[in-house]
């Protein structure tokens, strides 16, 4: 009986530390350590590739923003703007292969824009892209490819991933 109690005193802290490290790893993994992104084309993007850079034409048919919480560690959610990214120069495409979660609002004057997005390709989930966002694009005549991907943009350096606020000094 005494050895079991002794074992419990060792297992409980180890489990607690393991959970804390898993939480920290999930947050750092989403926010990323500074690594150089690999260049990937729109067709070759797949979930789990790590940090990538994709160049293409962003479509802004509807201004869609949603609250997003990239992992369970930051206590607050952030506003992300969502738009599809197509092959460079493609302004007529309607089948969405990449949906970008962007931390900066697109220029409200533009309908299309050549963008280079650095971020992490993820599997689409309801937490990342709400159902009403998908419906908003489908209402405008867009469809989603079977293998569509969410590209979570890397936040700008002056952006705090914990609070969602700008880290720039006030001017």
Helices and strands as residue ranges (DSSP letters): H 2-31, E 38-40, E 51-68, E 78-86, E 95-102, E 112-122, H 131-139, E 143-153
